Amino acid sequence: MDDQTGQNPSVHGQSGKERSDQAGYRVLARKYRPRDFTDLIGQAPMVRTLTNAFETGRIAQAWMLTGVRGVGKTTTARILARGLNYKTDTIDRPTIDLTEIGEHCQAIMDGRHVDVIEMDAASHTGIDDIRDIIEQVRYRPVSARYKVYIIDEVHMLSNQAFNGLLKTLEEPPSHVKFIFATTEIRKVPITVLSRCQRFDLRRIDASLLVEHFRSIAGQEGVEIDDESLSMLARAAEGSVRDGLSLMDQAIAHGGGKVDAETVRSMLGLADRSRIVGLFDRLMAGDVSAALANYRDQYDAGANPVVVLNDLADLTHLVTRLKFVPEAAEDASLTEVERTSGAEFAAKLSTPVLSRTWQMLLKGIAETETAARQSASAEMVIIRIAHAASLPSPEEVARMIARGDVPSGGPNPGNGAPTNGGGNGQANGAGMASPSQPGGAMPHDSGPAPRMMAGGGRDGGPMMHLAHSAEPAPTPQPVGRVEERLETVPVRSIQDMMALADKHRDIQAKIQLRTMVRLVRIEPGRVEINLTEDANPTLPGELIKKLADWTGTKWTVALSREPGQPTIAETENSRREALVSDARQDPDVAAILKQFPGARITDVRILAGEEEFVPESVSESEEGDILPRDDEGFDDPL
């Protein structure tokens, strides 16, 4: 747009290149900055709201504009200030229809109008800066209709500055308007937000960015292909300013002609077709081909971290296409990504994609901090390719549960585990029999079975254990299996606690000790009363745990009878009784008399006299630890 007229340069018969030669070059982000709401792209909801407000005269006293960098917050604030002070020969009222350059428009858009004050809160954070504003709002505007204060990055103001602004913001003079802009809306106090109309400026859709960049390239007389536009739109991440800055750089990098190779080289990106090929080799489990593909990209100048990030982006795209096929219409996608992504989505299972995503995230973090990033990236690629040939733990559990162990030989073909569609080489894996300690196979069982993969019912992997023609002997349960299935007698809460301790279930042990009062118990059935702080789901949990621990079915019933005290209550009562008895002991009484303010907090019974052996500690109110009764009280006295 022309800076003086606000119209397209082509109206005057001049190309953008000719104007830049005449007036001195300005970066694209400034040269094509929107001058009215018709130039603002991607913010239709906000424009519609403001249009209705201006037409009905319901103009707010303050606006809060928030959004990521480069989506047009400051530009919107200037356009809004222009609309508030719009005045021409025929129009003298606030309006959003700014088709004609008004009396104050040029100065406002240039940021030099005396009645439109712009302040950067990042460099003016204190109460003194806000005090200046408070003093100035009393005076009417010099030439415009409204005095407009635009405060950018308002979240940087101090708490004192925010508090000083509240009263003026709530009841400003009729001739004053405030417009705030911020990228960190959560840092703005709610007391300020409640006094403003808030508009969340959206990230610009990639398709809109592509069309916007294409239009600007045409006005600049620059040749640029669709793939380059897609890469620029993706790199911009919804920011118009970021995208135009990258486009400026690409034009300079390519000498006036921009192609995909130019943009890829400038951004340090890997070739998307090579990334797709690398992903295909990874999902096939072909380690050598995957490493060769990566090495070609690395030799061509690709950054190892960028390659892994591109793989993560492709993994996300494939997973998204699996559930949202319409995502293939995204304008930022290349034709290779669109076609190959749909093919991968059709044949790869969700568990495989999820596992690949997690491994890439971890691998990216490792590679970023590695001393040799290329070596780290290669190790990540090897791990992913190897994991693609393995079933998930859930798949193995399902196969074992349904006894999916055919006695025939291996499947025809190359025997490569597909894991939902890959075609790599097989990674043979022996499976140890659970009947032998340490996972060892019986000596006379013949060759170890091999993992084989075939297509599952849902297109996912289905593993088979291919044995030799000679059947293996039937395994006999030994060791922990027999121990788990034997019936364990349970006659008390203490027995249950012992089982919990044996199975390392600390939470269950604590609950049994502190929350369960035993009413009665018999084989397979127990009645209990719970303390007030017990979880209502505790009986159900006990049923499951007792069945797992003892190998038999149990019934746990809640009773209204009080039952026996909990183990913790019993121990506390016993401890209190011991402390009370200790106070009656003449020697202890003499010690307490010698140390005013001392108290007995615990008693330890000598081993052999009592089964319960708590520790004995006496301390004074000042925190001094007193000797125990077996450490020679008579010596210090």
N, C-alpha and C positions, 0 to 999 in steps of 0.2 A: 504494500500500500504506500502511496506517496505521502511523505511526512507533512507536506504543506497543504495538500488538498484532501488527504484521506481516501483518494480514489486509486483504482488499479493503475499502474504505470502504463498499461497498454492503451488506456483512454487517450493518452497524449501521443500515441504512436511511438513510444520509446520502449526498448527492451530493458529488463532489469540490469543487464550488463552495461548498457550505455549510460544509464543513470548513475551506476556505481562509479563509472569512470569519471563522470562529471562532478559528482558531489563528494567523492571520497568514499571508500568502502566502509560499510557498516555490516556487522555480523547479521546473519539471517534471523536470529532470534529477536533482534531489535528492529530490523528492517521490516519484518512482516508481523510485528506485534499487533494484535487486534485493536481496532480503534472504536468499535461499537459492538453491540451484542450480536449482530449478524455475523461478525467475523469470529466470534468465540465458538469453538467447536467442543462438542461433547458435554455441554452443561445445560441441556435443554430444560430440565426441571427447575433449575435456579432462574433461568431467563423467564420462564413462564410465570413463576411466582412474582418476580419483580415487575414484570409487565402488568399483571393484574393489580398489584399494589399501587403502582403509579397511576394506572387508569382510574382506579376508585378513590385515589387520594389517601390511601392508608399507608403512608410512608413512615417507616420506623425511625427511631431516633439514633439507633446504633445497629451495626451489622457485624457479625463475626464470620469471617471466611476461613475455612480450614481445608486442608488437603495436602498431598505430597508435593514435593518440589516440582516446579515447572508446569503446573496445571492451570495457571492463570489467576492466582489470588491477587497479586498486586495490580495486574492489568485490569481485572474485574473491579477493583477498588477505584481505579482511575476512571474507568468507563462509568461507574456509578456516580462518581463526583461530577463527571461531565453531564450526566443526565439530570442530576439535581440542579445544576446551574445552567441548563440549556436555555439559550436565548438567541433568536434570529429576528429578522425583520417581521416575520409573520407569527412566530411562536415565542411566547414568554411565560413558560410554565415547565415544571419538572416533567420529563418524558423519557421513555426508553427508545423511542423512534428517533434515531440520530442520523438520519440520512443526509442531512445538510450540515456543513461545518458552521457551528455557532460562534458567537462573540467570544466566548471563553474557552472553546474546545481545544484549540491548538496549545495554548499555554498550559492547560490542565494535563493534556497527554504528554507534554514535554516535561512535566514536573516543575514548572516555574511560575505557577499562578499564585498570587499573593494570598488568596483566600483558601487555597487548598494546601494544607500543611502536611507534608509527609515526614514521618519520624521513624527511624530505625531503633526499635526497642533493644536490639542487641548492643548498641553503643550508647543508649540513653536509658539506663535501667533504674535510676534512682528516683527518690521522692522529689528532689529538686527539679527534675525535668517535668514531672507531672504537675508540680506547683506552678511552673511557668504556663502550662496549658490552662490550669484552673484560673489563673489571673487574666489570661487573654480571652477566654470565652465570653467575658462580660461585654467585650466590644463587638459591635456589629461588623459584618464584612465590608471591605473597602469598595468592591465593585460587583461582586457576585451576589446571588440570591442567598446562598448558605455559606457559612464558614465550615469547611470539611476537614477533619483531622483523620489522616490515614496513618495508623500505627502498625508497622510491619513487625513480624516476629514478636507479637505482644506477650507471648509466654515467657520472654526473657526479663520482663519487669520484676522488680523485687516485691515482696509482700507489702512493704510500706507504700510503694508506688501504687499497687493495686488498691489498697485500702483508701489511699488519698483520692483515687479517681472515682470511687463508688458513688458518692453523693452527686457529683456533677454528671456522672453517667446516667443516674436514675432520673434526675430532673434537670436536663440541660436547657439552656435558653432556646427559644423557638428557632433561632437563626443558626444553630450549631448541629452538626451531624458527625457521628464517629463511625469509622470503618476500621475494623481490626482484621489482621491476617496472621495466621499461625500454622505451623506444621506440627505442633505438639499441643493439640487441643486439651489433652488430659492435664496439662500443667497450668491451665488457666483456671482460676478459682471459680467455683460454681456461683458465687455471688456476682461475678462479672458476667458469666454466661447467661444468667437469668435475666439480665437487663438488655440482652441483645437478641436480634434475630440471627439464627445460625444457619449457614449454608455450607454443606459439605461438598466441595468440588471433587468430582470423580476423576479417577484415572481415565485417560483417553483410550478408547478402544483401538486395537491395532489396525483394524480396517479403516477407521477414520484417520489415523496417523498416516497410513500408506497413501490415501487419497490426498491428504493435506501436503505431504512431502512431494507427491507427484505434481501437484499444482504449482508449488513453489519452484520445483526444478524446471518446469516449463517456462515460468516467468523469468527465471535466471538464464534460460537458454542452455541448460545442462542436460546431457543424455544420461539416463540412469535406468537400469533394467528393473523388472519386478522383483527379482530375487534380492537385489541390493536394497530396495525399499522395504522388503519384508524383514531383512536382517537389521536395518536401522530401526524399524518400528519395534522389533523385539528387544533390541538393546536399550531403547528409550524407556521401556517399562512404564508406559502410560504418561510420560512427561513430554510435552511439546517442546519445551526449551532444550531438554537433553537431546531429543531427536534432531532438532535443527542444528545444535552445536556439532553433533556427530556428522550431520550432512555437510556442514561447512567444512569440516576436516576432510571428509571423503572427497569433496570437490577439489580441494587443494591437493590431496594425495594423488588423485587421478588426473590432474591437469585439465579439469573441465569435463572429463568423461568418467562416469562412475559405473563399474561393473562389479559383479559378485566377488571376484578375486581381489579387487581393490579394497572393498569393505572388509572382507575376511582377513586380509593381511593387516589392515589398519586396526581392527579390533582384536587381533590375535586369536581369531576363531578357527576351529578345525572345519574342514570341508564336511557339510552335513551328509553328503552321500557316503563319505568315509566313516562317519560316526554310525550311520545306519548299518554299514557293512561290519564294523567292529561289534555292534550290538548283536547282529545276526550270528557272528562267530561265537560270541560269549554264550548266547542262549543255546547254541548247538554243542557247547562244551569242547570246542576245538581250540585248545590252548595255543598251539603253535601258530595257527592262522590268525588268531586274535593278537598275539604278540607281534607278528609280522605287520599286521595292519597298523597297530599302535606305533611301531618303530618307523613306518613310512610317514605317518603324521608328524612324529617328533622330529624326524630329519628335515621335514618341510617347514619346520619352525613353530609347530603347535606347542602351546604350553601344556604340560602334563595335568595341571589342575583344571585348566579349561576343558581338556578332553574328558576328564571324569565328570565335570559339571555338565557337559553336553550329553554324556551318557545318562546322567541323572535326569536331565530335562526330557530326553527321549523316553526313559522309563516312565516318567510321570505322564507324558503324552500318550503312550501306549495304554497305560492303566486307565487314563481318562476316556480314551476312545472305546475301551472295552465296555464302559458303563454309559458313556454319553457319545454315541456315534456322531451326533451333530457337531461335535467339537472339531471335526475335520474341515469344517468350513471356515475356520479361523484364517483371516487374511495374512497373518504373520507366518503361516506354515509354508514351506516350500513344497513343490509337487512330490519330491522324493519322500519327505516326511509324511505327507498326507496319505500317499499310497502305501508305503511300507508300514506306517503306523497302524493302518487298518488291518493289514495282513498279520502283523505281530499280535494285535489285540484279539484276532480270531483264534489264534492257535496257542497262545501262552496263557497259563492259568494264573489266577490272582495270587495264590501263595508264592509262585515263582517270581512274579513281578514285585511283590511286597518284599521278599527276601533280597532281591537284587537292589531295590531302593535302599534298604537299610545298610547293606554292605557298601554301597556307593557313598552314602552319607558318612559312614565311618572312615572309608578310604580317603575321601576328600579331606577330612580333618587331619588324618595322618600325613597325607602328602603335603599339605600346606606347611606343616612344621618339620618335614623331613629334611635332612641334610642333602640327600640326593633325591630330588623329587621324581625324576624319571624312573629310578629303581623302585621307589615306593609305588608309583602308578602301575608298573609292571606287576608287582606283587598283588595289587588290588585286582588287576585283570585276571591273574592266575587263580586267585581265590574265587572270583565270580564264575569263571568258566568251570572250575572244578565243582562248585556248589550246584551249578545247573544240571550236573549229571546225577545228583543225589535226590532221593525223595525227602519230603519234609517229615518231621517226627510224627505229625498227625497222620500222614499217609501210611507210614510204617505201622502205627498203632492200629489203623483200620484194617490193614492187610492181615495182621496177626489175629485180630479179633474175628475176622470172617474166615480164617484158615486158608487164605489164598496162597497155597504152596503146592502147585501142581507137580506131579512126578515125572512129567515128560522132559525132553531135552530142551536146549535153548531155542528161542524163537528164531525164525529165519531172518535173514538180513544181516546188517552189520552189528546188531545188538546194541546200538547206542541208545542210552536213556534219553527220551525226548523231553520229559518234564513239561509236556504240554505243547510240543511242536518242534524242538530242536532236532538236528540231525548230525550230532557229533559222534566221536568215537567213544567206545564204551570204556568206562573206568571200572574195572572189576573190583568188587568188594566182597571179601569173605565175611560170613555171618557166623559167629560162634554160637554153639548150642547153649541154651540157658541151663542145661542140666549138669554142666561141668563147672567146678569152681574156677573163678578167674576168667570165665568165658572160653575155656579150652574145649576143643572138639574131642569126642571119644576116640580112643586110639584106633578102633576097628570100624569106624563109621565111614571110611572111604573118603573120596575127595570132598573138599569143602564146597558147599553150594555157592553159586554165583548170582549176583543181583542182575535181573533182566527187567526191561521196561517195555510195556505195551500201552496201547491206548485205553484209557479208562472209559467208563460210561459217559462221563461229562466232558470228554475231550482232554481231561487231565491225565497225569501219569498213573500207571498201575504197575507196581513192582511185582515180580515173580521170583521165587527161589528155584533156580534150575539145578536139579541134582543129577548125578550120574545115574546110569541105568540101574545100578545096584542100590536098593533101598537102604536107608540108614536105619539102625535099630531104634526102637521106641525109647525115648529118653525117660528115665525114672527121676521123679522129683527128689531132690536132696537138699541139704543145707538150709538156707533161709526159707525156701518154699515150704518144707515140712514144718519148720518152726512157726511160720506164720499161720498155717492151717490147723495146728493142734489147738485143742480146747484149753484155754487158760482159766483156771478157777478165779472168780472174783467174789470176795466175801465182804469187802469193806471199801470205804472211800480211799483208804491207804493203798489197797490193792490197785485201784484205778490210777492213783497217782504214780504208783510204781510202773504201771504199764505206760503211762504218758511219758515218764522219765526214760523208760527203755526205748521208746520210739521218738525221743527227742522232741516231744510236743510241749514246749515250755508254756505256751498260752493255756493249753488244756490243764496242765498241772496247776497253774496259778488259779484258774477258775475253780477247779475241784477243791483246792485248799481254802479259798476265801469266800466262795459263793454257794456251795452246795451243802445242805443239811440232810443227812441220811435219815429216812423214816423207816424203811425196811428194805431188805434185799434178799433175793432168792435166785436160783439159777435162771438166767435169761430175763429177769425182771427186776427193776429197781424203782422204788418210790422215793422221791426227794422233795424237799422244800427249798426254794431259792431265796437268797437275800434280796433286799430291795434294789441293790445296785447291779444285780445280775442281768445279763442279756436275755430277753424272752426266747431267743432262738437256741439257748444253751441245751435244752432237752433234746432237740432234734440233732444238734451237733454231737451230743453224747451217744445217741443211738448209732450214728454212723461210725464214730471213733471206736466204740466198744466192739462193733461188728468187725472192723478192720483189725483191731488188736487181738481179739480172742478167736476169731474164725466162726463165731456163732451169732445168731440173730438175737437182739436184745430189745426189750421194751422199757422205755423210761417214762414214768408217769409222775405228774405233779400232784402233790398231796397238800391238803389244808392243815394237816397235823404239823406241829412245830418241828418235830424231828430232833435229832441230836445236833449239838452245836457244830459249827464248821471246824475244820482242823485248826484254822487260824484262831477262832474264838477259844477253842480248847487250850491252845498254846498260850494265848494271852492271859486266860484265867489262871493257868498254872504258874505263869511268870509272876503275876500279881500276888499269888499266894506265897511264892518263894520270897518275893521282896518283902511282903508283910512279915513272914517268919524271920527274915534276916534283921529287920528292924528290932525284933524282940531279943536278938542275941546280945549279951552283955558286951562282948568285944566290939561288935559293930556299933553299938550305941555309944561306946567310949570314943570310937573314931569319929563318929558324926558330931560328938560334942566338941572334939578337938578342932574340927573344921566347920565353923558356923556357916550355914547356907548350903552345905554339901547335901547331896541326895543320892539314893541308890536307884540306878536306872535299870540294872539287870543283875541276875545271879547266875553263876555257873556252878553246877553240881559236879563234884569230883567224879571222874570216870569210874564206873563200876557200881556207884550208889544209885544212879538213876539212868534211865534210858535216854531221856531228853537232856541234852547238854548245851544250854545256851551260854553265851559268854558273859562274864561278870565285869561290870564297869561301874565305877563310882566317880562322879565328877562334881566339883564345886560350881557355884554360880558363875565364878570367873572363868570357867572352862578348864580348870586344872584336873588332870586325870589322877584319881586316887588308886593306891595299890589294891590288887585283888586279894581275896581272903586266903589264897594259897601262896602268896608272895611274901609272907612274913610281916604281918601288921605290927607285931610286938617290937621289931627292931627299931623303927623310927620313933616309937613311943618311949 
